């Protein structure tokens, strides 16, 4: 037999071997199934009732099933109410809280007039007490220092430096000496005018730093005259500072800003009758009426009125 015939013979054997294996396998299985259960009972007689054949149970299978139904209680089916998952409820509550908060912000911004509480500082004029606020500074350093000390933001307004000298009033700031509540941590500032001197007063102030000389015992100087006398005696040195700060006076020796009698604020609250709702010299706060306006980008802003020419709006 040549090589080609041998390959053909081998290929022919493979299917035959597979067929033979399949026939033998199924024959054995059928034989096992055919052996069955060695008993002379067939059909319903071979049913099982509990732990014994039904044929051995008194009354048979029907009696066993009846007895089984009698002993087995029927469980009541409880109707489960649909419940919202805890997470979903929390998410819902959170959404409602955010909605309320957002709505509150919108409502506040929609009001034309709102109260604005601002911290006050104490200074001096001619030996008397002056209470004032600080709102703007032309210098970033002073704006940052004052903001930190008073806990209320002082706005940086560089254009204030362009104000002419005749539009400014002079204020003295101490940079050493007796510790106190001044801008730099020493004695309070000294003003050279108040609203009582309408011809010279301005809320925009230029500044002179006061420094005590070495070897001199510092003391509180509460008037411009005392400062000039100390300077003439060589006890202090005076240095003009290129900074302009907006420091409107609220209370001064000869008077104070007008406090509004009707403190109920509405969208129709008029400018007249004062711009101040409350002055508290113990808590060192003043509450102004903040009026709604619109910024250059269209967003809502609020502003206060501290000084005016003529005197109408300011009170």
C-alpha positions in Angstrom: 0.0 0.0 0.0 1.5 3.3 -1.0 1.7 6.4 1.2 -1.5 8.0 -0.2 -3.6 4.9 0.5 -2.4 4.7 4.0 -3.6 8.3 4.7 -7.0 7.5 3.3 -7.3 4.4 5.5 -6.4 6.3 8.6 -9.0 9.1 7.8 -11.7 6.4 7.3 -11.1 4.9 10.7 -11.8 8.1 12.7 -15.5 8.4 12.0 -16.0 4.7 12.6 -14.3 4.9 16.0 -16.5 7.8 17.0 -19.7 6.1 15.9 -18.7 2.9 17.8 -18.0 4.9 21.0 -21.4 6.6 20.8 -23.4 3.4 20.3 -21.7 1.7 23.2 -22.2 4.7 25.5 -26.0 5.0 25.0 -26.5 1.3 25.2 -25.0 1.2 28.7 -27.1 4.1 29.9 -30.3 2.5 28.7 -29.3 -0.7 30.4 -28.9 1.1 33.7 -32.2 2.9 33.4 -33.9 -0.4 32.6 -32.8 -2.0 35.9 -35.3 0.1 37.7 -36.4 -0.4 41.4 -36.6 -3.8 42.7 -40.3 -3.8 44.1 -43.6 -5.3 43.2 -45.5 -2.0 43.7 -46.1 0.4 40.9 -48.0 3.7 40.2 -49.6 5.5 43.2 -48.6 2.8 45.5 -45.0 4.1 45.4 -46.0 7.7 46.5 -44.4 9.0 49.7 -46.5 10.6 52.4 -44.1 12.2 54.9 -41.7 9.6 56.1 -43.6 6.6 54.8 -45.3 5.3 51.7 -48.8 6.6 51.1 -50.0 3.0 50.8 -49.0 2.5 54.4 -50.7 5.7 55.7 -54.2 5.2 57.1 -56.6 6.5 54.5 -54.0 6.8 51.9 -52.6 9.8 50.2 -55.9 11.8 50.2 -56.1 11.4 54.0 -52.4 12.5 54.4 -52.9 15.6 52.3 -56.1 16.6 54.2 -54.3 16.2 57.5 -51.4 18.3 56.2 -53.7 21.2 55.2 -55.4 21.1 58.6 -52.1 21.4 60.5 -50.4 24.0 58.3 -51.5 27.6 59.2 -52.0 30.0 56.3 -49.7 32.9 56.7 -51.3 36.3 56.2 -49.9 38.3 53.4 -49.0 41.7 54.5 -49.2 44.5 52.0 -46.0 46.4 52.0 -46.4 50.1 51.8 -44.0 51.8 49.4 -41.3 53.6 51.2 -39.0 56.3 50.0 -35.4 55.3 50.5 -33.5 57.2 53.2 -31.0 58.5 50.7 -33.8 59.9 48.5 -35.5 61.6 51.4 -32.2 63.2 52.5 -31.5 64.3 48.9 -35.0 65.8 48.8 -34.6 67.7 52.1 -31.2 68.9 50.9 -32.7 70.2 47.7 -35.5 72.0 49.6 -32.9 73.6 51.9 -30.8 74.8 49.0 -34.0 76.1 47.3 -35.0 78.0 50.4 -31.5 79.5 50.8 -31.3 80.5 47.2 -34.7 82.0 47.3 -33.8 83.9 50.5 -30.8 85.4 48.7 -32.9 86.4 45.7 -35.5 88.0 47.9 -32.8 90.0 49.8 -31.3 91.2 46.6 -34.7 92.2 45.3 -35.2 94.7 48.2 -34.6 98.3 47.4 -33.5 99.2 50.9 -31.8 97.0 53.5 -30.0 97.7 56.9 -26.2 97.7 56.9 -24.3 97.5 60.2 -20.8 99.0 60.1 -18.1 99.1 62.8 -17.2 102.5 64.2 -13.9 103.9 65.5 -13.2 106.5 68.1 -11.0 109.6 67.5 -10.6 113.1 68.8 -11.3 116.6 67.8 -10.2 119.6 69.9 -10.3 117.4 73.1 -13.7 115.9 72.3 -14.7 112.4 71.1 -15.4 111.7 67.5 -17.0 108.4 66.2 -16.4 107.6 62.6 -16.3 104.8 60.0 -13.7 103.9 57.4 -15.0 102.7 54.0 -12.4 103.3 51.3 -8.7 103.8 50.9 -6.5 104.9 48.0 -3.7 102.8 49.4 -3.8 99.0 49.4 -1.6 98.7 52.6 -3.9 100.9 54.7 -7.0 99.1 53.2 -5.6 95.7 54.3 -4.5 96.9 57.8 -7.9 98.5 58.5 -9.9 95.6 57.1 -8.1 93.2 59.3 -8.4 95.3 62.4 -12.1 96.2 62.1 -13.3 92.9 60.6 -15.2 94.8 57.8 -13.8 95.2 54.3 -12.3 98.6 53.3 -12.6 99.0 49.6 -9.5 99.9 47.6 -10.2 103.1 45.6 -6.9 104.4 44.0 -8.7 107.3 42.3 -9.2 109.0 45.7 -5.6 110.1 45.4 -6.7 112.4 42.6 -8.9 114.4 44.9 -7.7 118.1 45.2 -6.2 119.3 48.4 -9.0 121.7 49.1 -11.4 118.7 49.0 -9.5 117.0 51.9 -9.4 117.4 55.6 -6.2 116.6 57.6 -6.1 113.7 60.1 -3.2 112.7 62.3 -2.3 109.0 62.7 0.1 107.7 65.5 2.6 105.1 64.5 4.1 104.6 68.0 3.6 105.8 71.6 0.6 105.0 73.7 -1.1 101.8 72.6 -4.8 102.1 71.6 -7.4 101.6 69.0 -5.9 103.7 66.3 -5.4 102.4 62.8 -1.8 101.4 63.5 -2.5 100.1 67.0 -1.7 103.2 69.0 -3.7 106.2 70.3 -6.8 107.2 68.3 -6.6 109.5 65.3 -7.0 113.3 65.7 -9.2 115.2 63.3 -8.8 118.8 62.3 -12.5 119.5 61.6 -16.0 118.1 62.0 -19.3 118.5 60.1 -19.9 121.4 62.5 -17.3 123.3 60.4 -19.1 122.9 57.1 -16.7 125.2 55.3 -13.6 123.0 55.9 -14.9 119.5 56.8 -14.6 116.7 54.4 -15.0 112.9 54.9 -12.1 112.4 52.5 -9.0 112.8 54.7 -5.3 113.3 54.0 -2.9 111.9 56.6 0.1 112.8 58.7 2.0 110.2 60.6 3.0 111.1 64.2 6.1 109.5 65.7 7.3 110.0 69.2 11.0 110.7 69.6 13.3 108.4 71.5 13.7 109.2 75.2 10.4 111.0 75.3 7.5 109.6 77.5 4.5 109.3 75.1 1.1 110.7 76.2 -2.3 111.0 74.6 -2.6 114.1 72.4 -6.3 114.8 71.6 -6.2 118.0 69.6 -4.4 119.5 66.6 -3.0 122.2 68.9 -1.5 119.7 71.3 0.1 117.9 68.4 1.6 121.1 67.0 3.0 122.1 70.4 4.6 118.7 70.9 6.2 119.0 67.4 7.5 122.4 68.2 9.1 121.0 71.4 10.8 118.3 69.4 8.9 115.5 71.1 7.3 114.2 67.9 8.0 114.2 64.2 5.3 114.7 61.6 5.4 113.0 58.2 2.8 113.6 55.5 1.6 110.3 53.9 0.4 110.1 50.3 -2.8 108.3 51.1 -6.5 109.4 51.1 -9.0 107.6 53.2 -12.8 108.0 53.4 -13.6 108.5 57.1 -17.2 109.9 57.5 -17.9 111.1 61.0 -21.0 109.8 62.7 -20.8 111.5 66.1 -18.8 114.7 66.9 -18.6 117.1 69.8 -21.2 119.4 68.3 -23.7 116.8 67.0 -24.3 113.6 65.1 -25.9 112.3 61.9 -29.7 112.3 61.9 -31.2 109.0 63.1 -34.3 108.1 61.1 -37.5 108.0 63.2 -39.4 105.5 61.0 -37.0 102.5 61.0 -39.4 100.4 58.8 -37.7 99.8 55.5 -39.7 99.3 52.3 -39.0 99.7 48.6 -40.6 103.2 48.9 -38.5 104.4 51.9 -37.5 108.0 51.0 -34.0 109.5 51.2 -35.2 112.3 53.4 -35.4 112.0 57.2 -31.9 110.6 57.7 -29.8 107.7 56.4 -29.0 106.2 59.8 -31.2 103.7 61.6 -29.1 103.3 64.8 -25.9 104.6 66.5 -24.5 102.4 69.3 -21.4 104.0 70.9 -21.1 101.1 73.4 -21.0 98.3 70.8 -19.2 100.7 68.4 -21.6 100.1 65.5 -23.8 102.3 63.2 -26.6 101.0 61.1 -27.1 102.7 57.7 -29.8 102.3 55.1 -28.2 100.5 52.2 -29.8 101.4 48.9 -30.0 99.1 45.9 -28.2 100.1 42.7 -26.8 98.4 39.6 -23.1 97.9 38.8 -21.5 98.4 35.4 -22.0 94.7 34.7 -25.7 94.8 35.6 -25.3 93.1 38.9 -27.0 94.3 42.1 -25.0 96.5 44.4 -25.9 98.4 47.6 -24.5 101.7 48.7 -24.8 104.1 51.7 -25.1 107.9 51.8 -22.9 109.5 54.4 -22.4 113.1 53.1 -24.1 115.3 50.6 -24.2 118.7 49.1 -26.7 120.2 49.7 -27.5 118.6 53.0 -30.9 117.0 52.0 -30.1 113.3 51.4 -27.7 113.0 54.3 -30.3 114.3 56.7 
